[in-house]
Each structure stands twice: as structure tokens, then as C-alpha cells.
Amino acid sequence: MGPPVKYLSAAFAPRSAHAVLAELAGFAASESDAMPDAYGTGQFLQSFEAEVAATLGKERGRFMPTGVCAQMAALAVYAELPARRSAIEPRPSFICHATSHVLLWEEDSARQLLGLVPLIAGTDRPMSAADVEYVLKRQAAVGVIPAAIIVRPYPPQQTPP
């Protein structure tokens, strides 16, 4: 099972900051050998990745600390980055909705960090298959195939208009 959960918020454990920090320092000292603080390393993380990979029937697995990290990694893989492209070759692209999390809340990081061009499908309503088809036809007309389509599924209680 892992170590006990430590609540850092005063809303869960109304104690002084000094008491919380002293408790965390004691915990860190007692667990320093068992759980090193480094991404992608350590026996626990590597065994967790291997267990998930085996469960899914995959050769290997990779734990991503955030959804943003996972989304950027997936986009980079599907866009085959880093790829050397000529100056006249179009930059890799992906299709998403105008209100996509990648554009709005991640501050257009796919474009800024990876050099990917977001192609907008849908604006004032949920993205439909017809919206995606329209973008795909326009891109095909100039010989471009987007690397990926980011789709946000509807919650079970909501259906598209």
C-alpha cells in the first residue's frame, strides 16, 4: 500500500504552518530512501509503470505527472517530433475545438513549445464530425494531413445539439 496520505491544506488540518512543516520534514527524513524525489526514477514508479503496461498488454508504460505533460507527449509522438522539415514544408498540425483546453488553459503550448499548428473545428457549439470533416477536406486540398484530432467526449447527461 504506500505511505499514509499527508494533507497540506489548512482546511483539512487546521494547525500552524510550523507544525505541518515539522511533520512533513519528519516524514521526508523517514522515507528518503524509499521514495526519491525525481521524475521517472525509483523502484516504486518503475514497478508501477511495468504493472500498468502488463495490465494493458503493452511492452512498456510511462507515468506522466500531469495531463498537460501527457497531452504534449502524445501530440509530439503523433506529429513525429522532432522531425527535420524543410522551410517550405508545412508545420505539423492537429485539429481541436476553439475552446480546447490545449489552446485556452495551456496557453497555446502545443504551438509555442512544439511548433504544432492548431486547426480549429467548431466554435460556438460542440465540435461535430462534420466540423472535423470540413477541416480535413480543406487540409487535403493543400496536401496536409493533421497529426491528431483532440476530442472532448460529451458527459453522459449531455448530448450534442
DSSP file (Angstrom, degrees, kcal/mol; ACC not computed):
  #  RESIDUE AA STRUCTURE BP1 BP2  ACC     N-H-->O    O-->H-N    N-H-->O    O-->H-N    TCO  KAPPA ALPHA  PHI   PSI    X-CA   Y-CA   Z-CA
    1    1 A M              0   0    0      0, 0.0     0, 0.0     0, 0.0     0, 0.0   0.000 360.0 360.0 360.0-174.5    0.0    0.0    0.0
    2    2 A G        -     0   0    0      1,-0.3     3,-0.1     0, 0.0     0, 0.0  -0.442 360.0 -57.0-111.8-174.8    2.0    3.2    0.1
    3    3 A P  S    S-     0   0    0      0, 0.0    -1,-0.3     0, 0.0     3,-0.1  -0.247  70.6 -83.1 -66.9 159.1    2.8    5.8    2.8
    4    4 A P        -     0   0    0      0, 0.0     2,-0.2     0, 0.0     0, 0.0  -0.281  52.1 -98.6 -63.2 151.5   -0.1    7.5    4.5
    5    5 A V        -     0   0    0     -3,-0.1     2,-0.5     1,-0.0     0, 0.0  -0.497  33.6-150.8 -71.4 136.5   -1.7   10.5    2.8
    6    6 A K        -     0   0    0     -2,-0.2     2,-0.5    -3,-0.1    -1,-0.0  -0.955   4.5-147.7-112.1 120.2   -0.4   13.8    4.1
    7    7 A Y        -     0   0    0     -2,-0.5    -2,-0.0     1,-0.1     0, 0.0  -0.769  14.8-177.7 -88.7 125.0   -2.9   16.8    3.8
    8    8 A L        +     0   0    0     -2,-0.5     2,-0.3     4,-0.0    -1,-0.1   0.619  53.2  95.8 -96.2 -15.4   -1.1   20.0    3.2
    9    9 A S    >>  -     0   0    0      1,-0.1     4,-1.5     5,-0.0     3,-1.2  -0.580  69.5-141.3 -83.2 136.5   -4.1   22.3    3.2
   10   10 A A  T 34 S+     0   0    0     -2,-0.3    -1,-0.1     1,-0.3    -3,-0.0   0.739 100.3  70.1 -65.0 -22.3   -5.1   24.1    6.4
   11   11 A A  T 34 S+     0   0    0      1,-0.2    -1,-0.3     2,-0.1    -2,-0.0   0.817 106.8  36.8 -65.0 -29.1   -8.7   23.4    5.5
   12   12 A F  T <4 S+     0   0    0     -3,-1.2    -2,-0.2     1,-0.2    -1,-0.2   0.770 134.0  21.9 -92.4 -30.4   -8.1   19.7    6.2
   13   13 A A  S  < S-     0   0    0     -4,-1.5     2,-2.0     2,-0.1    -1,-0.2  -0.706  73.9-155.7-139.9  83.6   -5.8   20.0    9.2
   14   14 A P        +     0   0    0      0, 0.0     2,-0.3     0, 0.0    -4,-0.1  -0.389  47.8 125.5 -69.1  85.3   -6.1   23.4   10.9
   15   15 A R        -     0   0    0     -2,-2.0    -2,-0.1     1,-0.1     2,-0.0  -0.841  67.0 -79.0-132.2 169.4   -2.7   23.5   12.5
   16   16 A S     >  -     0   0    0     -2,-0.3     4,-2.1     1,-0.1     5,-0.2  -0.326  37.5-118.9 -68.4 154.2    0.1   26.1   12.4
   17   17 A A  H  > S+     0   0    0      1,-0.2     4,-2.8     2,-0.2     5,-0.2   0.874 115.3  57.2 -60.0 -37.4    2.4   26.1    9.4
   18   18 A H  H  > S+     0   0    0      1,-0.2     4,-2.4     2,-0.2    -1,-0.2   0.913 106.9  47.5 -61.0 -43.3    5.3   25.3   11.7
   19   19 A A  H  > S+     0   0    0      2,-0.2     4,-2.2     1,-0.2    -1,-0.2   0.909 113.5  47.3 -65.6 -42.3    3.6   22.1   12.9
   20   20 A V  H  X S+     0   0    0     -4,-2.1     4,-2.5     2,-0.2    -2,-0.2   0.930 114.0  46.8 -64.9 -45.7    2.7   21.0    9.4
   21   21 A L  H  X S+     0   0    0     -4,-2.8     4,-2.5     1,-0.2    -2,-0.2   0.881 111.1  51.7 -65.7 -37.8    6.2   21.7    8.1
   22   22 A A  H  X S+     0   0    0     -4,-2.4     4,-2.1    -5,-0.2    -1,-0.2   0.918 111.1  48.0 -64.5 -42.0    7.8   19.9   11.1
   23   23 A E  H  X S+     0   0    0     -4,-2.2     4,-2.3     1,-0.2    -2,-0.2   0.917 113.1  48.0 -63.9 -42.7    5.6   16.8   10.5
   24   24 A L  H  X S+     0   0    0     -4,-2.5     4,-3.0     2,-0.2    -2,-0.2   0.881 109.3  52.9 -66.0 -37.7    6.5   16.8    6.7
   25   25 A A  H  X S+     0   0    0     -4,-2.5     4,-2.2     2,-0.2    -1,-0.2   0.909 110.2  48.3 -63.9 -40.8   10.2   17.2    7.5
   26   26 A G  H  X S+     0   0    0     -4,-2.1     4,-2.0     2,-0.2    -2,-0.2   0.910 112.6  48.3 -64.1 -41.9   10.0   14.1    9.7
   27   27 A F  H  X S+     0   0    0     -4,-2.3     4,-1.8     2,-0.2    -2,-0.2   0.932 111.2  50.2 -62.6 -46.4    8.1   12.2    7.1
   28   28 A A  H  X S+     0   0    0     -4,-3.0     4,-0.5     1,-0.2    -2,-0.2   0.890 110.8  49.7 -61.1 -39.9   10.6   13.2    4.4
   29   29 A A  H >< S+     0   0    0     -4,-2.2     3,-0.5     1,-0.2     4,-0.2   0.893 112.5  46.9 -67.0 -38.8   13.5   12.1    6.6
   30   30 A S  H 3< S+     0   0    0     -4,-2.0    -1,-0.2     1,-0.2    -2,-0.2   0.772 120.9  36.9 -74.9 -24.9   12.0    8.7    7.4
   31   31 A E  H 3X S+     0   0    0     -4,-1.8     4,-2.2    -5,-0.1     3,-0.2   0.284  81.1 110.8-107.8   8.7   11.1    8.0    3.7
   32   32 A S  T << S+     0   0    0     -4,-0.5    -1,-0.1    -3,-0.5    -2,-0.1   0.821  83.5  41.7 -60.1 -33.4   14.1    9.5    2.0
   33   33 A D  T  4 S+     0   0    0     -4,-0.2    -1,-0.2    -3,-0.2    -2,-0.1   0.824 115.3  49.6 -81.3 -31.1   15.5    6.1    0.9
   34   34 A A  T  4 S+     0   0    0      1,-0.2    10,-0.4    -3,-0.2    -2,-0.2   0.839 120.6  28.0 -78.7 -34.0   12.2    4.6   -0.1
   35   35 A M  S  < S-     0   0    0     -4,-2.2    -1,-0.2    -7,-0.1    -2,-0.1  -0.704  72.9-163.7-133.4  81.9   10.8    7.4   -2.3
   36   36 A P        -     0   0    0      0, 0.0     2,-1.5     0, 0.0     5,-0.1  -0.366  27.3-120.7 -64.6 146.3   13.4    9.6   -4.0
   37   37 A D  S    S+     0   0    0     -5,-0.1     2,-0.3     2,-0.0     5,-0.1  -0.611  70.8 112.8 -91.5  78.5   12.0   12.8   -5.3
   38   38 A A    >   -     0   0    0     -2,-1.5     3,-1.1     3,-0.2     2,-0.2  -0.982  66.8-114.3-148.7 135.0   12.9   12.5   -9.0
   39   39 A Y  T 3  S+     0   0    0     -2,-0.3     3,-0.1     1,-0.2    -2,-0.0  -0.471  95.6   7.5 -70.5 135.9   10.6   12.1  -12.0
   40   40 A G  T 3  S+     0   0    0      1,-0.2     2,-0.3    -2,-0.2    -1,-0.2   0.530 111.5  89.5  77.8   6.6   10.8    8.9  -13.9
   41   41 A T    <   +     0   0    0     -3,-1.1     4,-0.3    -5,-0.1    -3,-0.2  -0.827  45.3  73.9-129.4 170.1   13.1    7.1  -11.5
   42   42 A G  S  > S-     0   0    0     -2,-0.3     4,-2.4     3,-0.1     5,-0.2   0.117  75.5 -97.2 103.0 145.6   12.8    4.9   -8.4
   43   43 A Q  H  > S+     0   0    0      1,-0.2     4,-2.4     2,-0.2     5,-0.2   0.889 119.4  53.2 -62.4 -42.1   11.7    1.4   -7.8
   44   44 A F  H  > S+     0   0    0    -10,-0.4     4,-2.2     1,-0.2    -1,-0.2   0.948 112.5  43.3 -60.3 -49.6    8.1    2.2   -6.9
   45   45 A L  H  > S+     0   0    0     -4,-0.3     4,-2.6     1,-0.2    -1,-0.2   0.910 114.6  49.4 -65.1 -42.7    7.5    4.3  -10.1
   46   46 A Q  H  X S+     0   0    0     -4,-2.4     4,-2.0     1,-0.2    -1,-0.2   0.872 112.2  47.6 -66.8 -35.8    9.2    1.7  -12.3
   47   47 A S  H  X S+     0   0    0     -4,-2.4     4,-2.2    -5,-0.2    -1,-0.2   0.869 111.4  51.8 -71.6 -34.4    7.2   -1.2  -10.9
   48   48 A F  H  X S+     0   0    0     -4,-2.2     4,-2.4    -5,-0.2     5,-0.2   0.936 110.3  48.0 -63.9 -46.6    4.0    0.8  -11.2
   49   49 A E  H  X S+     0   0    0     -4,-2.6     4,-2.4     1,-0.2    -2,-0.2   0.905 112.5  49.2 -60.1 -42.3    4.7    1.6  -14.9
   50   50 A A  H  X S+     0   0    0     -4,-2.0     4,-2.4     2,-0.2    -1,-0.2   0.888 110.5  50.7 -65.5 -39.0    5.5   -2.1  -15.5
   51   51 A E  H  X S+     0   0    0     -4,-2.2     4,-2.3     2,-0.2    -2,-0.2   0.924 112.1  46.0 -65.2 -44.7    2.3   -3.2  -13.8
   52   52 A V  H  X S+     0   0    0     -4,-2.4     4,-2.1     2,-0.2    -2,-0.2   0.920 112.8  50.7 -64.8 -43.3    0.2   -0.8  -15.9
   53   53 A A  H  X>S+     0   0    0     -4,-2.4     5,-3.3    -5,-0.2     4,-0.5   0.924 111.6  47.4 -60.1 -44.9    1.9   -1.9  -19.1
   54   54 A A  H ><5S+     0   0    0     -4,-2.4     3,-0.9     3,-0.2    -1,-0.2   0.905 110.2  52.7 -63.7 -41.5    1.4   -5.6  -18.3
   55   55 A T  H 3<5S+     0   0    0     -4,-2.3    -1,-0.2     1,-0.2    -2,-0.2   0.873 114.2  42.7 -61.5 -37.5   -2.3   -4.9  -17.5
   56   56 A L  H 3<5S-     0   0    0     -4,-2.1    -1,-0.2    -5,-0.2    -2,-0.2   0.429 115.1-115.1 -89.4   0.1   -2.8   -3.2  -20.8
   57   57 A G  T <<5 +     0   0    0     -3,-0.9     2,-0.3    -4,-0.5    -3,-0.2   0.812  69.7 137.5  72.1  30.0   -0.8   -5.8  -22.7
   58   58 A K      < -     0   0    0     -5,-3.3    -1,-0.2    -6,-0.2     3,-0.1  -0.725  62.1-127.3-108.8 158.6    2.0   -3.3  -23.7
   59   59 A E  S    S+     0   0    0     -2,-0.3     2,-0.3     1,-0.2    -1,-0.1   0.907  89.8   0.9 -68.7 -42.4    5.7   -3.7  -23.7
   60   60 A R        -     0   0    0     -7,-0.1     2,-0.3    -8,-0.1    -1,-0.2  -0.947  62.3-153.0-143.9 161.6    6.3   -0.6  -21.5
   61   61 A G        -     0   0    0     -2,-0.3     2,-0.4   -15,-0.1   -12,-0.1  -0.913   5.0-152.1-132.4 161.8    4.4    2.2  -19.8
   62   62 A R        -     0   0    0     -2,-0.3     2,-0.4   -13,-0.1   -16,-0.0  -0.981  11.0-141.1-139.1 125.3    5.2    5.7  -18.8
   63   63 A F        -     0   0    0     -2,-0.4   -23,-0.1   -18,-0.1   -14,-0.0  -0.711  15.4-157.5 -82.6 130.9    3.8    7.7  -15.9
   64   64 A M        -     0   0    0     -2,-0.4     6,-0.1     1,-0.1    -2,-0.0  -0.948  11.7-146.5-110.3 127.3    3.1   11.3  -16.7
   65   65 A P  S    S+     0   0    0      0, 0.0     2,-0.3     0, 0.0    -1,-0.1   0.747  81.0  19.5 -67.2 -22.3    2.9   13.7  -13.7
   66   66 A T  S  > S-     0   0    0      1,-0.1     4,-1.9    -3,-0.0     5,-0.1  -0.963  72.4-120.2-142.9 160.3    0.2   15.9  -15.3
   67   67 A G  H  > S+     0   0    0     -2,-0.3     4,-2.9     2,-0.2     5,-0.2   0.849 114.6  57.9 -65.4 -35.2   -2.4   15.7  -18.1
   68   68 A V  H  > S+     0   0    0      2,-0.2     4,-2.6     1,-0.2     5,-0.2   0.932 106.4  48.4 -60.7 -45.4   -0.6   18.6  -19.8
   69   69 A C  H  > S+     0   0    0      1,-0.2     4,-2.3     2,-0.2    -1,-0.2   0.921 113.0  47.8 -60.4 -44.6    2.6   16.6  -20.0
   70   70 A A  H  X S+     0   0    0     -4,-1.9     4,-2.6     2,-0.2    -2,-0.2   0.907 111.8  49.5 -64.7 -42.5    0.7   13.6  -21.3
   71   71 A Q  H  X S+     0   0    0     -4,-2.9     4,-2.6     2,-0.2     5,-0.2   0.924 112.5  47.0 -63.4 -44.2   -1.1   15.6  -24.0
   72   72 A M  H  X S+     0   0    0     -4,-2.6     4,-2.4     2,-0.2    -1,-0.2   0.901 112.8  49.7 -65.4 -39.6    2.1   17.3  -25.2
   73   73 A A  H  X S+     0   0    0     -4,-2.3     4,-2.3    -5,-0.2    -2,-0.2   0.926 112.0  48.0 -64.0 -44.3    3.9   13.9  -25.3
   74   74 A A  H  X S+     0   0    0     -4,-2.6     4,-2.6     2,-0.2     5,-0.2   0.925 112.7  48.0 -63.7 -44.5    1.0   12.4  -27.3
   75   75 A L  H  X S+     0   0    0     -4,-2.6     4,-2.1     1,-0.2    -1,-0.2   0.915 111.6  50.8 -62.1 -41.8    0.9   15.3  -29.8
   76   76 A A  H  <>S+     0   0    0     -4,-2.4     5,-2.9    -5,-0.2     4,-0.2   0.900 111.6  47.9 -63.0 -40.5    4.7   15.1  -30.2
   77   77 A V  H ><5S+     0   0    0     -4,-2.3     3,-1.4     3,-0.2    -2,-0.2   0.954 113.8  45.4 -65.4 -49.8    4.6   11.4  -30.9
   78   78 A Y  H 3<5S+     0   0    0     -4,-2.6    -1,-0.2     1,-0.3    -2,-0.2   0.796 113.3  50.2 -67.7 -27.0    1.8   11.6  -33.4
   79   79 A A  T 3<5S-     0   0    0     -4,-2.1    -1,-0.3    -5,-0.2    -2,-0.2   0.443 111.7-125.0 -86.1   0.3    3.4   14.6  -35.1
   80   80 A E  T < 5 -     0   0    0     -3,-1.4    -3,-0.2    -4,-0.2    -2,-0.1   0.906  43.8-147.9  56.7  46.5    6.6   12.6  -35.3
   81   81 A L  S   <S+     0   0    0     -5,-2.9    -1,-0.2     1,-0.2     3,-0.0  -0.628  71.8  42.2 -88.3 151.4    8.7   15.3  -33.5
   82   82 A P  S    S+     0   0    0      0, 0.0     2,-0.4     0, 0.0    -1,-0.2   0.429  80.4 154.9 -82.3 127.2   11.4   16.1  -33.6
   83   83 A A        -     0   0    0     -4,-0.1     2,-0.6     2,-0.0    -2,-0.1  -0.933  44.0-124.9-115.8 138.5   11.4   15.9  -37.4
   84   84 A R        -     0   0    0     -2,-0.4     2,-0.4    -3,-0.0    -3,-0.0  -0.732  36.9-177.3 -82.8 122.3   13.7   17.8  -39.6
   85   85 A R        -     0   0    0     -2,-0.6     2,-0.1     4,-0.1     6,-0.0  -0.898  25.2-115.7-122.0 148.7   11.5   19.7  -42.1
   86   86 A S    >   -     0   0    0     -2,-0.4     3,-0.6     1,-0.1    -1,-0.0  -0.332  33.9-106.4 -75.8 166.0   12.4   22.0  -44.9
   87   87 A A  T 3  S+     0   0    0      1,-0.2    -1,-0.1    -2,-0.1    -2,-0.0   0.780 120.2  46.5 -64.8 -26.8   11.5   25.6  -44.9
   88   88 A I  T 3  S+     0   0    0      2,-0.1    -1,-0.2     0, 0.0    -3,-0.0   0.609  89.8  97.1 -93.8 -10.7    8.8   25.1  -47.5
   89   89 A E  S <  S-     0   0    0     -3,-0.6    -4,-0.1     1,-0.1     2,-0.0  -0.589  84.0-108.5 -77.3 137.0    7.2   22.0  -45.8
   90   90 A P        -     0   0    0      0, 0.0    -1,-0.1     0, 0.0     3,-0.1  -0.308  32.9-107.3 -66.5 148.8    4.2   22.8  -43.7
   91   91 A R        -     0   0    0      1,-0.1    25,-0.1    -6,-0.0    26,-0.1  -0.431  45.9 -91.7 -69.8 148.7    4.5   22.6  -39.9
   92   92 A P        -     0   0    0      0, 0.0    25,-2.6     0, 0.0     2,-0.3  -0.261  51.2-165.9 -60.8 150.8    2.7   19.6  -38.3
   93   93 A S  E     -a  117   0A   0     52,-0.3    54,-3.3    23,-0.3    55,-0.6  -0.838  16.2-159.8-134.8 169.1   -0.8   20.3  -37.2
   94   94 A F  E     -ab 118 148A   0     23,-1.9    25,-3.2    -2,-0.3     2,-0.4  -0.977  22.0-120.7-146.7 155.3   -3.7   18.9  -35.1
   95   95 A I  E     +ab 119 149A   0     53,-2.7    55,-3.2    -2,-0.3     2,-0.3  -0.817  40.8 149.7-101.0 136.7   -7.4   19.5  -35.0
   96   96 A C  E     -a  120   0A   0     23,-2.4    25,-2.4    -2,-0.4     2,-0.1  -0.959  45.7 -89.9-153.2 170.2   -9.2   20.8  -31.9
   97   97 A H    >   -     0   0    0     53,-0.3     3,-2.0    -2,-0.3     6,-0.2  -0.464  39.6-111.5 -80.5 157.0  -12.2   22.8  -30.9
   98   98 A A  T 3  S+     0   0    0     24,-1.3    25,-0.1     1,-0.3    -1,-0.1   0.769 120.5  48.1 -60.1 -26.1  -11.9   26.6  -30.4
   99   99 A T  T 3  S+     0   0    0     23,-0.1    -1,-0.3    24,-0.1    24,-0.1   0.109  82.7 147.5-101.7  22.0  -12.4   26.1  -26.7
  100  100 A S    X>  -     0   0    0     -3,-2.0     4,-2.6     1,-0.1     3,-0.6  -0.269  55.6-129.3 -59.5 140.1   -9.9   23.3  -26.4
  101  101 A H  H 3>>S+     0   0    0      1,-0.2     5,-1.6     2,-0.2     4,-1.2   0.860 108.6  61.5 -55.3 -38.3   -8.0   23.0  -23.1
  102  102 A V  H 345S+     0   0    0      1,-0.2     6,-0.9     3,-0.2     7,-0.7   0.871 112.4  36.4 -59.8 -37.9   -4.7   22.9  -25.1
  103  103 A L  H <4>S+     0   0    0     -3,-0.6     5,-0.8    -6,-0.2    -2,-0.2   0.931 127.5  30.2 -80.4 -48.4   -5.5   26.4  -26.5
  104  104 A L  H  <5S+     0   0    0     -4,-2.6     3,-0.4     3,-0.2    -3,-0.2   0.951 129.0  25.9 -83.1 -51.7   -7.1   28.2  -23.7
  105  105 A W  T  <5S+     0   0    0     -4,-1.2    -3,-0.2    -5,-0.3    -1,-0.1   0.658 122.0  50.3 -94.8 -16.7   -5.8   26.8  -20.4
  106  106 A E  T > <S-     0   0    0     -5,-1.6     3,-1.0   -38,-0.0    -1,-0.2   0.190 109.6-119.5-104.5  15.5   -2.4   25.6  -21.5
  107  107 A E  T 3 5 -     0   0    0     -3,-0.4    -3,-0.2     1,-0.3    -4,-0.2   0.839  63.7 -61.5  53.6  43.2   -1.7   28.9  -23.2
  108  108 A D  T >><S+     0   0    0     -6,-0.9     4,-2.4    -5,-0.8     3,-0.7   0.843  84.1 160.2  57.8  36.8   -1.3   27.5  -26.7
  109  109 A S  H <>> +     0   0    0     -3,-1.0     4,-3.3    -7,-0.7     5,-0.9   0.790  63.6  63.8 -64.5 -29.3    1.7   25.4  -25.5
  110  110 A A  H 3>5S+     0   0    0     -8,-0.3     6,-2.1     1,-0.2     4,-0.8   0.901 112.4  36.6 -62.3 -37.9    1.4   23.0  -28.4
  111  111 A R  H <>5S+     0   0    0     -3,-0.7     4,-1.0     4,-0.2    -2,-0.2   0.927 122.1  44.5 -75.6 -47.0    2.2   25.8  -30.8
  112  112 A Q  H  <5S+     0   0    0     -4,-2.4    -2,-0.2     1,-0.2    -3,-0.2   0.889 127.5  25.0 -68.8 -41.1    4.7   27.6  -28.5
  113  113 A L  H  <5S+     0   0    0     -4,-3.3    -3,-0.2    -5,-0.2    -1,-0.2   0.840 135.0  27.8 -93.8 -37.0    6.7   24.6  -27.3
  114  114 A L  H  <<S-     0   0    0     -5,-0.9    -3,-0.2    -4,-0.8    -2,-0.1   0.584  94.6-124.3-104.9 -12.6    6.2   22.0  -30.1
  115  115 A G     <  +     0   0    0     -4,-1.0    -4,-0.2    -5,-0.3     2,-0.2   0.704  57.4 151.1  75.8  19.2    5.7   24.2  -33.1
  116  116 A L        -     0   0    0     -6,-2.1   -23,-0.3    -7,-0.1    -1,-0.2  -0.600  43.2-132.3 -86.2 146.4    2.4   22.5  -34.0
  117  117 A V  E     -a   93   0A   0    -25,-2.6   -23,-1.9    -2,-0.2     2,-0.4  -0.870  15.9-141.2 -99.9 117.4   -0.4   24.4  -35.7
  118  118 A P  E     -a   94   0A   0      0, 0.0     2,-0.6     0, 0.0   -23,-0.2  -0.632  10.1-155.3 -77.0 132.5   -3.8   24.0  -34.2
  119  119 A L  E     -a   95   0A   0    -25,-3.2   -23,-2.4    -2,-0.4     2,-0.4  -0.946  17.0-134.1-107.9 121.2   -6.6   23.7  -36.8
  120  120 A I  E     -a   96   0A   0     -2,-0.6     2,-0.5   -25,-0.2   -23,-0.2  -0.609  23.4-178.6 -85.4 128.4   -9.9   24.9  -35.3
  121  121 A A        +     0   0    0    -25,-2.4   -23,-0.2    -2,-0.4    11,-0.1  -0.967  61.1   0.2-124.6 112.2  -13.1   22.8  -35.9
  122  122 A G        -     0   0    0     -2,-0.5   -24,-1.3   -25,-0.2    -1,-0.2   0.198  55.6-171.4  88.2 147.5  -16.2   24.2  -34.4
  123  123 A T  S    S+     0   0    0      3,-0.1     4,-0.1   -26,-0.1   -24,-0.1   0.534  73.2  25.7-136.0 -65.6  -16.7   27.4  -32.5
  124  124 A D  S    S+     0   0    0      2,-0.1    -2,-0.0   -26,-0.0     3,-0.0   0.283 122.5  33.6 -98.4  10.8  -19.9   28.3  -30.7
  125  125 A R  S    S-     0   0    0      3,-0.0     3,-0.1    35,-0.0    -2,-0.0  -0.937 104.7 -64.1-151.1 168.0  -21.2   24.7  -30.2
  126  126 A P        -     0   0    0      0, 0.0    -3,-0.1     0, 0.0     2,-0.1  -0.262  63.9 -96.2 -58.8 146.3  -19.6   21.3  -29.5
  127  127 A M        -     0   0    0     -5,-0.1     2,-0.2    25,-0.1    -5,-0.1  -0.388  45.5-161.2 -64.7 136.3  -17.4   20.0  -32.3
  128  128 A S     >  -     0   0    0     -3,-0.1     4,-1.9    -2,-0.1     5,-0.2  -0.703  33.8-107.3-115.0 168.8  -19.1   17.6  -34.7
  129  129 A A  H  > S+     0   0    0     -2,-0.2     4,-2.7     1,-0.2     5,-0.2   0.865 121.8  56.7 -60.8 -36.0  -17.9   15.0  -37.2
  130  130 A A  H  > S+     0   0    0      2,-0.2     4,-2.2     1,-0.2    -1,-0.2   0.875 104.3  52.3 -64.3 -37.2  -19.0   17.4  -39.9
  131  131 A D  H  > S+     0   0    0      2,-0.2     4,-1.9     1,-0.2    -2,-0.2   0.930 112.2  45.0 -62.3 -45.4  -16.7   20.1  -38.5
  132  132 A V  H  X S+     0   0    0     -4,-1.9     4,-2.7     1,-0.2    -2,-0.2   0.915 111.5  52.6 -65.1 -43.6  -13.7   17.7  -38.5
  133  133 A E  H  X S+     0   0    0     -4,-2.7     4,-2.5     1,-0.2    -1,-0.2   0.889 107.1  53.3 -59.9 -40.2  -14.5   16.5  -42.0
  134  134 A Y  H  X S+     0   0    0     -4,-2.2     4,-2.1     2,-0.2    -1,-0.2   0.929 111.4  44.9 -60.5 -47.2  -14.6   20.2  -43.2
  135  135 A V  H  X S+     0   0    0     -4,-1.9     4,-2.4     1,-0.2    -2,-0.2   0.916 112.3  52.0 -64.6 -42.7  -11.1   20.8  -41.8
  136  136 A L  H  X S+     0   0    0     -4,-2.7     4,-2.5     1,-0.2    -2,-0.2   0.906 109.7  49.2 -61.4 -41.8   -9.8   17.5  -43.2
  137  137 A K  H  X S+     0   0    0     -4,-2.5     4,-1.6     2,-0.2    -1,-0.2   0.906 111.1  49.5 -64.0 -41.7  -11.1   18.3  -46.7
  138  138 A R  H  X S+     0   0    0     -4,-2.1     4,-0.6     1,-0.2    -2,-0.2   0.909 114.1  45.5 -63.9 -41.2   -9.5   21.8  -46.6
  139  139 A Q  H ><>S+     0   0    0     -4,-2.4     5,-2.9     1,-0.2     3,-1.0   0.888 109.5  54.6 -70.4 -38.3   -6.2   20.4  -45.4
  140  140 A A  H ><5S+     0   0    0     -4,-2.5     3,-1.4     1,-0.3    -1,-0.2   0.830  98.1  65.2 -62.9 -31.6   -6.3   17.6  -48.0
  141  141 A A  H 3<5S+     0   0    0     -4,-1.6    -1,-0.3     1,-0.3    -2,-0.2   0.780 109.9  37.0 -63.0 -26.1   -6.7   20.2  -50.7
  142  142 A V  T <<5S-     0   0    0     -3,-1.0    -1,-0.3    -4,-0.6    -2,-0.2   0.214 122.9-102.8-110.2  13.5   -3.3   21.5  -50.0
  143  143 A G  T < 5S+     0   0    0     -3,-1.4     2,-0.4     1,-0.2    -3,-0.2   0.760  76.2 134.4  78.4  26.2   -1.7   18.1  -49.3
  144  144 A V      < -     0   0    0     -5,-2.9    -1,-0.2    -8,-0.1    -2,-0.2  -0.913  35.2-168.5-113.7 134.9   -1.7   18.3  -45.5
  145  145 A I        -     0   0    0     -2,-0.4   -52,-0.3    -5,-0.1    -9,-0.1  -0.976  26.5-126.3-118.5 116.8   -2.8   15.6  -43.1
  146  146 A P        -     0   0    0      0, 0.0   -52,-0.2     0, 0.0     3,-0.1  -0.266  11.2-134.2 -60.1 148.4   -3.1   16.7  -39.4
  147  147 A A  S    S-     0   0    0    -54,-3.3     2,-0.3     1,-0.2   -53,-0.2   0.799  77.3  -6.7 -74.2 -29.8   -1.2   14.5  -36.9
  148  148 A A  E     -b   94   0A   0    -55,-0.6   -53,-2.7   -69,-0.1     2,-0.4  -0.980  54.1-133.2-159.7 163.9   -4.0   14.2  -34.5
  149  149 A I  E     -b   95   0A   0     -2,-0.3     2,-0.7   -55,-0.2   -53,-0.2  -0.995  19.2-148.1-126.0 123.2   -7.6   15.2  -33.5
  150  150 A I        -     0   0    0    -55,-3.2     2,-0.4    -2,-0.4   -53,-0.3  -0.833  22.2-175.1 -92.9 119.5   -8.2   16.2  -29.9
  151  151 A V        -     0   0    0     -2,-0.7    -2,-0.0   -55,-0.1   -55,-0.0  -0.946  18.9-154.8-119.9 133.4  -11.8   15.3  -29.0
  152  152 A R        -     0   0    0     -2,-0.4   -25,-0.1   -25,-0.1    -2,-0.0  -0.929  24.3-136.5-103.9 114.1  -13.6   16.0  -25.8
  153  153 A P        -     0   0    0      0, 0.0    -2,-0.0     0, 0.0     0, 0.0  -0.324  22.3-106.6 -68.8 152.4  -16.3   13.4  -25.2
  154  154 A Y        -     0   0    0      1,-0.1     5,-0.0     2,-0.1     0, 0.0  -0.525  36.2-106.9 -74.0 142.6  -19.7   14.6  -24.0
  155  155 A P    >   -     0   0    0      0, 0.0     3,-1.9     0, 0.0    -1,-0.1  -0.355  38.0-104.5 -61.8 154.7  -20.6   13.8  -20.4
  156  156 A P  T 3  S+     0   0    0      0, 0.0    -2,-0.1     0, 0.0     0, 0.0   0.815 121.1  50.1 -54.2 -33.9  -23.2   11.0  -20.2
  157  157 A Q  T 3  S+     0   0    0      2,-0.0     2,-0.4     0, 0.0    -3,-0.0   0.586 103.8  70.5 -82.9  -8.5  -26.0   13.5  -19.4
  158  158 A Q    <   -     0   0    0     -3,-1.9    -4,-0.0     0, 0.0     0, 0.0  -0.898  59.6-173.9-112.8 136.3  -25.2   15.8  -22.3
  159  159 A T        -     0   0    0     -2,-0.4    -2,-0.0    -5,-0.0     0, 0.0  -0.917  35.6 -94.5-122.9 153.8  -25.7   15.0  -26.0
  160  160 A P              0   0    0      0, 0.0   -32,-0.0     0, 0.0   -33,-0.0  -0.299 360.0 360.0 -66.0 150.6  -24.6   17.1  -29.0
  161  161 A P              0   0    0      0, 0.0   -36,-0.0     0, 0.0    -2,-0.0   0.504 360.0 360.0 -69.3 360.0  -27.2   19.6  -30.4
